[in-house]
Amino acid sequence: TEQMETKIEEKLEHKEDVTQHQEPASKKRRIDDDASSETKQIADKVETEQKHTEHAAASTESSKIYQGSCHCKAVKIEASLDLSKTGLCNCSICYKQNRYSCSASPASSFTVLQGEEQLGVYSFGKVAKHNFCKVCGIGLFSKGNVPEMGGEFVSINVHCLDDVDLSGKSVAVLDGKNDTW
């Protein structure tokens, strides 16, 4: 019996040793879970700030980040633009709207800040989708793909940008009527 008691004590001691070694593993798992949670929070913050950072990175010396909106302010936009590349297009829709536009390049340097659900889309032909506010009707931008213009683009209605005055500035005429970009 004395021998049995010794074996039982040894097994209990061994079990305590195993339990003690397992605790750090479970604590490690909890620490890993906490670290994973912190990593996710940091990733969420980075993702939230990413669009603005992309705009800043897309800005060159001659481009600047502009914000703007439709007339009723239901839709707000932001883009990195070089306004020296502003053009007056003579395609049928731009001509009817007397629209001065400036392309955001790359297209990722443009974002809708507010009111995406208020946007309507008018399409004709194959070049672009024209986005307008469904509340006030103002055409804010068009998205399209024209290889002659560098591929994918977002063309912003310059008149929708805050604090932009084109008076006295030279503006290129874009021959969209004849598709000679």
C-alpha positions in Angstrom: 0.0 0.0 0.0 2.9 2.3 0.7 4.1 1.7 -2.8 0.6 2.5 -4.2 0.4 5.7 -2.3 3.8 6.7 -3.6 2.6 6.0 -7.2 -0.6 7.9 -6.7 1.3 10.9 -5.3 3.7 10.8 -8.2 0.8 10.7 -10.7 -0.9 13.7 -8.8 2.4 15.6 -8.9 2.8 14.8 -12.6 -0.8 15.9 -13.2 -0.1 19.2 -11.4 3.0 19.7 -13.5 1.0 19.1 -16.7 -1.7 21.5 -15.5 0.8 24.2 -14.7 2.3 23.8 -18.2 -1.1 23.9 -19.7 -2.1 27.2 -18.0 0.5 29.2 -19.8 -0.7 27.7 -23.1 -4.3 28.8 -22.4 -3.0 32.2 -21.2 -1.0 32.3 -24.4 -4.1 31.6 -26.4 -6.0 34.4 -24.6 -3.0 36.8 -25.3 -3.1 35.7 -28.9 -6.8 36.4 -29.0 -6.3 39.8 -27.5 -3.4 40.6 -29.9 -5.6 39.5 -32.8 -8.4 41.8 -31.5 -5.9 44.7 -31.3 -4.6 43.9 -34.7 -8.1 44.0 -36.1 -8.8 47.3 -34.5 -5.7 48.8 -36.0 -6.5 47.3 -39.4 -10.0 48.9 -39.2 -8.4 52.3 -38.4 -6.0 51.9 -41.2 -8.8 51.0 -43.6 -10.8 54.0 -42.5 -7.9 56.4 -43.2 -6.8 54.6 -46.4 -8.9 56.5 -48.9 -7.7 59.9 -47.7 -4.1 58.6 -47.7 -4.6 57.3 -51.3 -5.8 60.7 -52.3 -2.8 62.4 -50.7 -0.4 59.9 -52.4 -2.1 60.4 -55.7 -1.6 64.2 -55.4 1.4 65.6 -57.3 2.9 69.0 -57.0 0.3 70.3 -59.5 -2.6 68.5 -58.1 -4.6 69.2 -55.0 -7.4 67.5 -53.1 -10.8 69.1 -53.7 -14.1 68.5 -52.2 -17.5 69.4 -53.6 -21.2 68.5 -53.7 -24.3 68.7 -55.7 -26.6 71.8 -55.3 -28.7 70.3 -52.4 -25.5 68.8 -50.8 -27.1 65.3 -50.6 -24.0 64.0 -52.4 -20.5 65.0 -51.5 -17.3 64.1 -53.4 -13.6 64.3 -53.0 -10.8 64.0 -55.6 -7.2 64.7 -56.2 -7.1 66.9 -59.3 -4.8 68.9 -61.5 -7.1 71.7 -62.6 -4.7 72.8 -65.3 -6.0 69.7 -67.1 -9.6 71.0 -67.1 -11.4 70.6 -70.3 -14.7 71.6 -72.0 -16.1 68.6 -73.7 -18.3 69.0 -76.8 -20.0 65.5 -76.6 -23.7 65.7 -76.7 -24.3 65.5 -73.0 -21.5 67.8 -71.9 -22.4 70.3 -74.5 -26.0 70.5 -73.3 -24.8 70.9 -69.7 -22.0 73.4 -70.6 -19.9 71.1 -68.5 -16.3 71.8 -67.6 -14.7 68.7 -66.4 -11.4 67.5 -64.9 -10.4 63.9 -64.8 -9.3 62.2 -61.6 -6.3 60.1 -62.4 -6.0 57.4 -61.3 -9.7 56.7 -60.9 -8.9 55.6 -57.3 -8.1 59.2 -56.4 -11.8 59.9 -56.4 -14.4 59.0 -53.8 -18.0 59.7 -52.9 -17.9 60.9 -49.3 -21.7 61.0 -48.7 -24.9 60.2 -50.5 -24.0 57.3 -52.8 -27.6 56.1 -52.4 -28.8 59.4 -53.8 -26.9 58.9 -57.0 -28.7 58.1 -60.3 -26.9 56.9 -63.4 -27.6 57.9 -66.9 -25.9 55.9 -69.7 -25.9 56.2 -73.4 -23.3 54.9 -75.9 -20.3 53.0 -74.7 -18.0 55.6 -73.2 -19.3 56.7 -69.8 -21.9 56.4 -67.0 -23.1 59.8 -65.9 -23.8 60.1 -62.2 -26.3 62.7 -61.0 -28.1 63.6 -57.7 -31.6 62.1 -57.7 -32.7 64.9 -55.4 -31.6 68.1 -57.2 -30.6 66.7 -60.6 -27.0 68.0 -60.8 -24.6 65.9 -62.7 -21.5 65.5 -60.5 -19.2 63.1 -62.3 -19.0 60.5 -65.0 -17.1 57.2 -64.9 -15.8 55.5 -68.0 -13.0 53.9 -69.9 -11.3 55.5 -72.9 -8.0 54.0 -73.8 -7.0 57.2 -75.7 -7.4 59.1 -72.4 -5.4 56.6 -70.3 -8.1 53.9 -69.6 -10.4 54.1 -66.6 -11.3 57.6 -65.6 -13.6 59.7 -63.4 -14.5 63.0 -64.9 -15.7 65.5 -62.3 -17.9 68.4 -63.0 -15.6 71.2 -61.9 -18.6 73.5 -61.2 -19.5 71.1 -58.3 -16.2 71.6 -56.5 -16.0 74.0 -53.6 -13.9 77.2 -54.0 -12.9 76.7 -57.6 -12.9 79.7 -60.0 -12.1 79.0 -63.6 -12.3 82.6 -64.8 -9.2 83.7 -66.6 -7.8 80.1 -66.8 -7.1 78.4 -70.1 -9.3 75.4 -70.7 -8.7 72.6 -73.3 -11.5 71.8 -75.7 -12.1 68.0 -75.8 -13.6 66.7 -79.0 -15.9 64.1 -77.5 -18.5 64.8 -80.3 -16.2 63.0 -82.8 -14.5 60.7 -80.3 -11.1 62.2 -81.1 -9.7 62.4 -77.6 
